[in-house]
Amino acid sequence: MNNPLLKNMNPKKLQLIKTAAEKSNGKRGKELGNIMMSLIANARKQGLSFTSDEISCILGLMKEGKTQKEQDQIDQMITFARSVMKKNML
């Protein structure tokens, strides 16, 4: 977790990210999606939200140590989630 973005981050957000990163160890595909959704839900409960840069950072952390296939699955999950979010905003 050496991303410069993390150094100036709200401590509450940082703790949520650290917890999610720990939970993501050894997880794949749908399990990672569930962890990400839980992270976002927990942040909202605390009145917090993540910027797109912070989300990118989080996803990068979740990809660390994963195979290329697993990283591709994460990317597919992101693409799907974005399409669902766009549909819900219309």
N, C-alpha and C positions, 0 to 999 in steps of 0.2 A: 504494500500500500504506500508506494512512494510518489504518487501523483501529486504535483504541486497544488492542484485544486483542493486537495484534502487538508492542506496545511492551514488554510484560512476559513475552513468550513465551520458552520454552527456546530458546537460540540454535541448537541442532541442528534443532529443529522449524522454526524460522524459515528456516533455509537450505534445508530440503527444500521448504518452501512457495515460496520465491523461485525455486528451480529449476523447480518445477512451473508457476509463473506464467509464466516465460520460455518454457517448452515449449508452453504453451497458446496463445501468440500465433499467430493465423492458423489455429487448429485448430477443428474443428466436431464436433458429435455424438459418434460412437463414439470418435473420436480423443481427445476430452476425457475420456471415460469411462476410456480406457486410461491417460491421464496420471494421473487421480485414483487408479486402482487401483495404479499404480506408486508413487505418493506414499505410499499407505497401506502397501504392501508394504515399501518402503524404510524407513519409520518402524518397522515391526515388527522388521525386521532389526537395527535399532539399539536395540531395547527400548523404543520410544516408541509412544504412541498419542495420538489426537486426541480432544478432548472434542466434544460436539455443537456447542457455540458455535464452536470452532475449525474444524470441518467447514463450518459455515455461512459463516464468514469466508472460507475457502478457495474455496467455491463462488461467493461474491460476487466474489472476485477473478477467477475464471475467467469470470464473466459480463461483466466490464468490457469495454466496447468492442464487445460483440456486438450483433447485431440482436435485436429482440424475438423473432423466429422462432428464432434460435439459443438465446436465453435459455430459451424454452419447451422446446426440445429438451433442454437441460441439466436442466430441472425434471422432464421425463418420465423421463430417465435416472435421476435421483435417486429418483423414485417407484418405478421398476422395481427398482432396487438394494435399496431398503428392503424391498420385498415379498419379494425373494429371501432377504434376510438373516433376515426374520421366519420364513420357511418352514424355513430351515436351523437355526433356534434351537428349533423345535418338536420 
